[in-house]
Amino acid sequence: MSEPTTTTLDTLQIGQSATVRRVGGDGAVRRRLMDMGLVNGVQIEMIRPAPLGDPVAYKVRGYRLSLRKSEAHLIEVEV
């Protein structure tokens, strides 16, 4: 079995799942992401990008969440 790799959320492909390891960003942005359920250890799956590629829909904690790629880039995940 291969070792998990660490990357950022914006690099996931459609249908790919990962585990959140760290949420970056400055105060208010970081707090908002964490309030939406993006905390260490939570599973997240990339569902699909919008027609023009941004924002991207993710499934987290049983609901769909849309994030801009710039926001997704702040979230470190383990694939």
DRENPA-3360 file (N, C-alpha, C; in nm, 2 decimals, always signed):
BEGIN
1 = MSEPTTTT = +0.08/-0.12/+0.00/+0.00/+0.00/+0.00/+0.09/+0.12/+0.00 ~ +0.06/+0.22/-0.08/+0.14/+0.34/-0.09/+0.11/+0.44/+0.02 ~ +0.21/+0.52/+0.05/+0.19/+0.62/+0.16/+0.11/+0.73/+0.11 ~ +0.03/+0.79/+0.20/-0.05/+0.90/+0.16/+0.03/+1.02/+0.12 ~ -0.01/+1.10/+0.03/+0.06/+1.22/-0.01/-0.02/+1.34/+0.03 ~ +0.06/+1.45/+0.06/+0.00/+1.57/+0.10/+0.00/+1.67/-0.01 ~ -0.12/+1.74/-0.03/-0.13/+1.84/-0.14/-0.24/+1.94/-0.09 ~ -0.28/+2.02/-0.18/-0.39/+2.12/-0.15/-0.52/+2.08/-0.21;
9 = LDTLQIGQ = -0.63/+2.12/-0.15/-0.76/+2.08/-0.20/-0.79/+2.11/-0.34 ~ -0.73/+2.22/-0.39/-0.76/+2.26/-0.53/-0.70/+2.17/-0.64 ~ -0.62/+2.07/-0.59/-0.56/+1.98/-0.69/-0.63/+1.85/-0.71 ~ -0.74/+1.83/-0.63/-0.82/+1.70/-0.64/-0.89/+1.69/-0.77 ~ -0.90/+1.57/-0.82/-0.98/+1.54/-0.94/-1.12/+1.50/-0.91 ~ -1.21/+1.50/-1.01/-1.35/+1.47/-0.99/-1.36/+1.33/-0.93 ~ -1.43/+1.32/-0.82/-1.45/+1.19/-0.75/-1.34/+1.15/-0.65 ~ -1.24/+1.23/-0.65/-1.13/+1.19/-0.56/-1.15/+1.24/-0.42;
17 = SATVRRVG = -1.12/+1.16/-0.32/-1.14/+1.20/-0.18/-1.01/+1.22/-0.11 ~ -1.02/+1.30/+0.00/-0.90/+1.33/+0.08/-0.94/+1.36/+0.22 ~ -0.84/+1.37/+0.31/-0.86/+1.40/+0.45/-0.79/+1.54/+0.47 ~ -0.87/+1.63/+0.53/-0.82/+1.76/+0.57/-0.71/+1.75/+0.67 ~ -0.59/+1.81/+0.65/-0.48/+1.80/+0.75/-0.46/+1.94/+0.81 ~ -0.48/+2.05/+0.74/-0.45/+2.18/+0.79/-0.53/+2.28/+0.71 ~ -0.58/+2.38/+0.78/-0.65/+2.49/+0.71/-0.57/+2.62/+0.73 ~ -0.52/+2.68/+0.62/-0.44/+2.80/+0.63/-0.53/+2.92/+0.61;
25 = GDGAVRRR = -0.46/+3.03/+0.58/-0.53/+3.16/+0.56/-0.52/+3.25/+0.68 ~ -0.57/+3.37/+0.66/-0.56/+3.47/+0.76/-0.69/+3.46/+0.85 ~ -0.69/+3.51/+0.96/-0.80/+3.51/+1.06/-0.94/+3.49/+1.02 ~ -1.00/+3.58/+0.95/-1.14/+3.57/+0.91/-1.16/+3.46/+0.81 ~ -1.08/+3.45/+0.71/-1.09/+3.35/+0.61/-1.08/+3.21/+0.67 ~ -0.98/+3.19/+0.75/-0.95/+3.06/+0.81/-1.07/+3.03/+0.90 ~ -1.12/+3.12/+0.98/-1.23/+3.10/+1.07/-1.36/+3.06/+0.99 ~ -1.38/+3.12/+0.88/-1.50/+3.09/+0.79/-1.49/+2.95/+0.74;
33 = LMDMGLVN = -1.37/+2.91/+0.69/-1.35/+2.78/+0.64/-1.37/+2.67/+0.74 ~ -1.32/+2.70/+0.86/-1.34/+2.61/+0.97/-1.49/+2.60/+1.02 ~ -1.56/+2.71/+1.01/-1.70/+2.72/+1.05/-1.78/+2.63/+0.95 ~ -1.73/+2.62/+0.83/-1.81/+2.54/+0.73/-1.78/+2.39/+0.74 ~ -1.70/+2.36/+0.84/-1.67/+2.21/+0.87/-1.54/+2.16/+0.82 ~ -1.45/+2.25/+0.77/-1.32/+2.21/+0.72/-1.22/+2.21/+0.83 ~ -1.21/+2.10/+0.90/-1.12/+2.09/+1.02/-1.04/+1.97/+1.00 ~ -0.93/+1.96/+1.07/-0.84/+1.85/+1.07/-0.91/+1.71/+1.09;
41 = GVQIEMIR = -0.89/+1.62/+0.99/-0.94/+1.49/+1.01/-1.07/+1.46/+0.93 ~ -1.14/+1.57/+0.88/-1.26/+1.55/+0.81/-1.24/+1.50/+0.66 ~ -1.32/+1.41/+0.61/-1.31/+1.36/+0.48/-1.38/+1.46/+0.38 ~ -1.32/+1.48/+0.27/-1.38/+1.57/+0.17/-1.36/+1.51/+0.03 ~ -1.46/+1.52/-0.06/-1.46/+1.47/-0.19/-1.49/+1.58/-0.29 ~ -1.41/+1.58/-0.40/-1.43/+1.68/-0.51/-1.54/+1.62/-0.59 ~ -1.65/+1.70/-0.61/-1.77/+1.66/-0.69/-1.75/+1.70/-0.83 ~ -1.74/+1.83/-0.85/-1.72/+1.88/-0.99/-1.70/+2.03/-0.99;
49 = PAPLGDPV = -1.63/+2.08/-1.09/-1.61/+2.23/-1.10/-1.73/+2.29/-1.17 ~ -1.74/+2.42/-1.16/-1.85/+2.49/-1.23/-1.81/+2.49/-1.38 ~ -1.91/+2.52/-1.47/-1.88/+2.52/-1.61/-1.75/+2.60/-1.65 ~ -1.72/+2.71/-1.59/-1.60/+2.78/-1.62/-1.48/+2.75/-1.53 ~ -1.50/+2.65/-1.45/-1.39/+2.60/-1.37/-1.38/+2.65/-1.23 ~ -1.45/+2.76/-1.20/-1.44/+2.82/-1.06/-1.58/+2.87/-1.03 ~ -1.64/+2.84/-0.92/-1.59/+2.77/-0.80/-1.60/+2.61/-0.83 ~ -1.56/+2.54/-0.73/-1.56/+2.39/-0.73/-1.65/+2.34/-0.62;
57 = AYKVRGYR = -1.73/+2.24/-0.65/-1.82/+2.18/-0.55/-1.75/+2.06/-0.49 ~ -1.76/+2.05/-0.35/-1.71/+1.95/-0.27/-1.82/+1.89/-0.18 ~ -1.80/+1.76/-0.15/-1.89/+1.70/-0.05/-1.81/+1.69/+0.08 ~ -1.87/+1.75/+0.19/-1.80/+1.74/+0.32/-1.91/+1.73/+0.42 ~ -1.90/+1.63/+0.51/-1.99/+1.61/+0.62/-2.14/+1.60/+0.57 ~ -2.16/+1.54/+0.46/-2.29/+1.51/+0.41/-2.36/+1.62/+0.33 ~ -2.29/+1.73/+0.31/-2.35/+1.84/+0.23/-2.25/+1.89/+0.12 ~ -2.30/+1.97/+0.03/-2.22/+2.02/-0.08/-2.17/+2.16/-0.04;
65 = LSLRKSEA = -2.05/+2.18/-0.07/-1.98/+2.31/-0.04/-1.91/+2.36/-0.16 ~ -1.93/+2.48/-0.20/-1.87/+2.54/-0.31/-1.76/+2.64/-0.26 ~ -1.64/+2.61/-0.31/-1.52/+2.70/-0.28/-1.45/+2.75/-0.40 ~ -1.40/+2.87/-0.39/-1.32/+2.92/-0.50/-1.19/+2.85/-0.50 ~ -1.12/+2.84/-0.61/-0.99/+2.77/-0.61/-0.89/+2.84/-0.52 ~ -0.90/+2.97/-0.51/-0.81/+3.04/-0.42/-0.83/+3.00/-0.27 ~ -0.95/+2.97/-0.23/-0.98/+2.93/-0.10/-0.94/+2.78/-0.08 ~ -0.97/+2.70/-0.18/-0.93/+2.56/-0.18/-0.78/+2.54/-0.17;
73 = HLIEVEV = -0.71/+2.63/-0.22/-0.56/+2.63/-0.22/-0.50/+2.65/-0.08 ~ -0.58/+2.70/+0.01/-0.54/+2.72/+0.15/-0.56/+2.60/+0.24 ~ -0.62/+2.50/+0.18/-0.65/+2.38/+0.26/-0.56/+2.26/+0.22 ~ -0.48/+2.22/+0.32/-0.39/+2.11/+0.30/-0.46/+1.98/+0.33 ~ -0.45/+1.88/+0.23/-0.52/+1.75/+0.24/-0.42/+1.64/+0.22 ~ -0.46/+1.52/+0.27/-0.38/+1.40/+0.26/-0.47/+1.31/+0.17 ~ -0.41/+1.27/+0.05/-0.48/+1.18/-0.04/-0.45/+1.04/-0.02;
% end
